[in-house]
Amino acid sequence: MSSALAIGACSAVLRNLLDNGLIEAVSLGTTVKVSALAPDQVKLDRPQDPPQLNLFLLQATPNAAWRNRELPSRASGGERLTNPPLALDLTYLVTAYGKADFQAEILLGYAMQLLHERPVLDRAAVRRALNSAGALDWSMLPPEYQLLSAADLAEQVEVLRITPMATSLDELSKVWSALQSVYRPTAMYQVSVVLIEAQRALHGAQPVLTRGVRVQPDTGPALPTLLAVALPAKQIVARLGETVTVRGAQLAGSGATALLTHRLVDTPIELPVSVNDAGTAFDLALPNTALDQARFAPGLWQLQLRVTPPGEALPRTSNGIGLALAADPVLVADPGLGLPAATATRAGAPPVVTVTLRTRPQVQVAQTVSLSLDAFTATAKPRPNAADPLVFTFADALPAGTRHVTLRVDGIDSPLVRRGQVPPDFDPSQRLTVPA
């Protein structure tokens, strides 16, 4: 595969091909210059300026045939498994410039004939072009990259193929308008395919010596797999202090530990669990201490199980499933955790209602929080620390009385409805009195 210098190397090879071919074939009574500049930089202002043939890279697009090879390139844990190549098709403009009659037409004709006669750039031609003096300007690169050889272009799996592209006058008009340059006789070509591959260390598996040692008698998963989480009282979110039941397959083993991961928690939380004898379920008790109020965060958690299966020496980690943890508003004082009761005050002119409360667990500073009192909703004010209380100001005229409370953190609502009741009803503990 080629290095990241392959695009510049491809342009250098094409310019060298055109330069050598024109020197051998063209006789216009003057020298001919071959360049690889943007069209707006080509100037023939002085009388001594020779006719010029310019090669310009117009576009680099992904190659459809190579785009999906060797995917996926990453494992579920982020380790690099393969180095999939960046496969590109390069589109070039070949433009002729002349100051005398028919010079541009003659130049373009010879250039098109040269590219027609060389539809494939063989590897030897690529090496010769890149080894010529001044093929590429390495001075613009850092020293470590100057040691790389752009001749990797000759070693890639695919050879370079040159294909003329049919373009309409409308398409050419749009191209030259975008280039903000005066139109000159032009032909468009596609060079395919340039393969750029990173040289990164890979995470590979050891060779398989024996197959069929561990026979799976059924069609279930062969590795520890979590399937579902059952929450107490038919709720759809969990709270600290509750116990949830996790069901799965192939969970038996030693050292079973639940791993909980959250986007705002740097280190996964590990909780030891006991798997049933069948290896199909375990109960996860969510702790509810003062320390847990700070280390947990409301929102969506990923739950995994790490266990060492019978007969194996190393632990395995299961797939991850979601566990929604609600921010439980502290409406009544909790002396055990040192959390005061929520307060609602009315003040100002016109009077506004301000609600101050804390939650189990603490809401992080980066999280989005809103509080609903029946149909009235307010957003939490900014605060510098997660340990600070949440403050909500209801600007609308909020009537006095007892209101149902719903706290939403990152799209997850605190449980207001008791779904385990028949019929379901509102939880009487989730109420707050708004003063007159």
N, C-alpha and C positions, 0 to 999 in steps of 0.2 A: 504494500500500500504506500501511497504518497504521504508526505508531510504537509503541514499547513502552507508551505511555500509552493504547492503544486499549481495554484492559479497563476501566480507570477511566472512560474516556469513554463506553463503552457503558452502564455502570451509571448514569452521570449522565444520559444521554439517556432511559433508561427511567424514572428517578425524575422527570425533568421532565415526561414524558408523563403519568405517573400524577398528578402534582401538579396540572398544568393541567386535566386531565380531571375530577378530583374537585372542583376549585374551581367548575367550570362546571356540574357535574351533581348533586352531592350536597348535600342539605339535611337536616342532622340537628339543627338548632337549635344547633350549636356549630361551632367550627373543626375541621378535620381536618389532622393532621400526616402528612407523607410523609417517611420516612427511608430510609437505606440502611446499616443497622447490623447487627451480629451479633445474632441473636435474644436471647441472654442479656443484651444491653445495653439492651433495650427495657423500660422500667419505667413503669407507670401507678400509682404509689404515692400521688401527691397528689390531692386532690379536684379541683383545677383542671386536671389533665392531660387533654388532649383525646383523642378516639379517634385511633388511629394506624394507618397502613398502612406496612408495612416491606418493603423489597426487599433480599434477601440473596443474594450470589453464593455458591452452594453448591459448584460444581465447574467446572473448566476442563479440557476433554479435547481431544485432537487430532482434527481433522476428517479422516475417512478419504478423502474425495474429493480433498482438496488435499495430503495428506500426502506423496505420492511424486512430486509435480511438480518439475521442474527439478533432478533428482538425476542424477549426483553433483554436489556443490557444491565439491569440491576436486580438484585434479589430483594425480598421483602424487607430486609434489614438495611438496605442501602448499599450493600457491597457490590462492587463492579464485577460482573460475570463475563462480559465480552466487551470488545472494543468495536462496535459497529461502525462501518465506514460512513463518512459524509460523502455521498455520491452526488456529483454536480454535473449539470449540462451548462456549458458556457456559450453565450451568444455574443458574436463579434460583428462589428461594422467594419467593412473594408472600404475606405473612401479615398478617391483620387483627387489631387489638387494640381492644377496646371495654370500657367499664365499665358500660354500661346494656344492657338486654335488646335483642338483635338488632342492636346497632351493628356488631359484627364481621361478622355475616352480610351486612348491607347494604353495608359497605365492600368486602368481598371480591367480592360480586356486581358492584358497579360497576367494580372494578378488572379483573375478568375480562371484562366487556363492553368496556371500553376496549381491552384487548389483543386481543380478538376483532375489533374494528372496525379495528385497525391491525396486521394481520399482517406488514406490511412497513414498515420505517422508511426513508422516502425521504431523499435526501441533503439536501434543504432543511430538513427537520425536524431532522436531526442537526446541521446548522450553527446553526439557531436555538437549539437546546437548549444547545450548547456555548458559544455567544456570550452566553448569559444570565449575569447577575451571580451569582457564587458557584457556578457549575456544578462546578468542580473546585478543590481546595485546592492551589495551586502552591507554597505556602510550605515544604512538606516536601521539595521537590526541590532539588538543587543549582542555582545560578544559570543555568548553561548549559542545563539542561533546562527551566527556566521559560520560555525563549525559544521552545521548541517549541510548535507548535499541535496540540492534540489533535483539531482539526477534520480532520486527515488521515483520520479515521475515515469522513468523508463522501466522500473521494476514492478509497477502495479500490475494487477491481474489483467485488467482490460487494456487494450491498446486504444490510442486516441483516433477517433473517426471524425472526419470533416464532412459536414453535410450542408449543402446550400439550402437556404430557407426562402420560400416564396412569400413575398410581402407586397401588400397593396400600397397604392399611393397614399391612401388615408393613414395607414399604419406608419409609413415613413414620415409623413407630415407630422404626426404626433410625436415621433421620436425626435426629430430635429427641432420641433418647438420646445420640447422638454430640455434639449441640450442648449437651447438659446444660441444657436449658431446658424449661419447661412448654409442652405442645402448644397451639397456637392454630389456628383455621381457616386452611388453607394451600392454595395452588395452586402447581404447579411448571411452569416454562416453560423452553424452550431457545431461545437466540438464536444464530443461525448465519448467516454465518461471519465471525469476526474475523480479519483477515489482518495479521500483524505482520512487517515486513521490515526487516532491518538495512541501513543505508546505508553499506556498506563499499566500498572500492576493489576492482575486479575485475581479474583477469589474463585479457585477451582476446587472440584471434588477429587478425592483419591480414586484410583481405578477400582472397579468392582471385581473382587476375586471369586466370590461365590454367590449364586442366585438361589432364591427359594429357601433360605435358612429359616426365615420367619414367614410362615404360611398364614395368611389371613383367611379364615374359613367362611367369612361372610362378605357382603358387599359394602360394609361400613368402612370408615376411614381407618387406615393402618397406623396413624400417628395421633398423639393427643389433640383432640379437636373440641372446641367449645361450640355449642349449638344455640343455646338460648339462656336468657336470664328471667327468672320468675320473681316478681316483686311482691311484697306482702300486701294483703288486702286489695288485690287486683289493681294496684296503682301503676302508673306509667313512668314514674320517676322514683328514685330512691332518696332517702335522707340518712344523715349520720345517726348512728344509734340503732338502725334497722338491720335485719339479716335478710339477705337475698339468697335465692337458690339458683345455682348455675348447673345446667345440664350439658352433657357432652358425651364423648365416646373415647375409649382408650385413655382414661384419666388415671388409672391405677398406677401405683408406684410409690417411691419414697421421696421425702423432702418436698411434698406438694406445697407450692407457694403461689399465691395470687399476686400478679403484677398489675398495678394500676398506673396508667400514664395519662397525663393531661398536658395540653399545649402550653400552659403557663406554669407548670411545675417542672423544675429542672431534673429532679431525680425521681424515677419511678418509685411508688410506694409499694412495699412488699408486706403481705399479710399471710401468715401460715394458715393452711386450711387442711381439713380432713376429708378425703374422698371416700365415698361409700365402697363397700366390698366389691360391688359390680363394676366399679370404675366408670360410672355413668353420671355422677352428680356430686356436688359438694355445697355446703352452706358457707357463705361469706358474710361475716359479721363486720359491719362498718363501724369503726370505733368512734366514740363521741366524748373525747376529753378536751381539755383546754389546749393541749398541744395539737390535737387533730383539727381543731378549729382553724389553726394557722397553716398547717401543712396541706390540708385538703383545699380544694377550690370548687365552687359550683360549676356546672357545665357538663360537657360530654367527655367521659373518660373511656379509654381503651382498656379492656380487661383481658389478661392472658393468664395461662397457668404454666408454671415451670415445674416439671416433675421428672424423676428418673425412673423410666419404665423397668419392670422386672427383667432381670437378666442383662441389663445394660449398665455401663459404668458412668456414662455422661448424661446429664439432664437434657431434656428436650423442652422446647417452648412451643405452646400451642398457638393457634391462630388468635387473632384479636376480635372481640365483639364489643359493641357499645354498651355503656352503662351511664344513664343520665342521672346526675346527682343534683338535686334541687337545693337552692338556698332557702332554708327554712327560716322565715322571719320570726324573731324573738318578740312576741307580742306580750307575754307575761314574763316577769323577771325569772332568771335562771340562776339562783345563788350558787349552784354547784360549778357553773362555768364562769361566774362573775359577770353575767350579762344582764344589764338593766332592762326594764320593760320599754316597749315602744311608746312614744309620746306624740300627741297631736295637739297643736296649739293654733289659735286664730288670733291674728294681730294685724296692725297696719290699717291704712286708709287708701283705697278700699281694702277691707280685710282679706287676707289670704291665709290658707291653712298650710302649716309646715309640719311634716311628719318626720320624726327622727327614730331610726331603729337600727338594730344590729341583726346579724344573721348567723346561722349555723350551716356550713362553715363560713369563714370570712369571704366576702366578695373581693376579688382582686381589683387593683386600680385600673387595669387595662380592659376590664369587662364592661359590657353595656348593660345598664340596669334601668328598669322602670317599675313603678308601683301603681297598681290599679285598686281603687276603692270603689267597688261596683263599676259603674260606667265611666268614672273619672280616672284619668291616667296622668302621671307626671314622671319626668326623667330625673335620675339622681344628679345632684350637683357634683362637680369635680372635687376630689379630695386627694391629699398628698400621700396618705398611707392606707394600707389595707385594713389596719386595726381601727381606723376612724369610723364613726357611725355613718350610715347612709342618711342623707338629708334630701327630702322631696318637698317642693313647693307647688301647690295647686293654685294656679293663677285664676282659674275659673271659679265662679261662685259655687263652692262645695257646701251643700246643705248639712246641717247638724244631724247627728244620729249615728247609729251603729252600721258600719259598712263592712262588706266582705273584702278580704285582703288577698291579692294575688301579686307575688313578686316575680318578675321575669328577669332572668340573668342569661345573657347570650342565647335568647330564644327558648329557654327552659323555664316553665312556670312552676311555682311552688304548688303543692297539691291543695286544692280548695274543695274538690268534690270527693266524698267518701264512696268510692266505687264498690266497696265490698258490702255496702248496705243494700237491702231490697225494700223499696226502690232506692237508688242513689240519692244522697242529700248533701247539703253543704256542711262542711266541718264547722261546728260551732266554735271551735278554738281559733279559727282563722277570721277573727273579727276585731275591729278597732273602732273605738268611739270617737267621733269628731265633735268637738265642743261647739257650742253656739257662739 
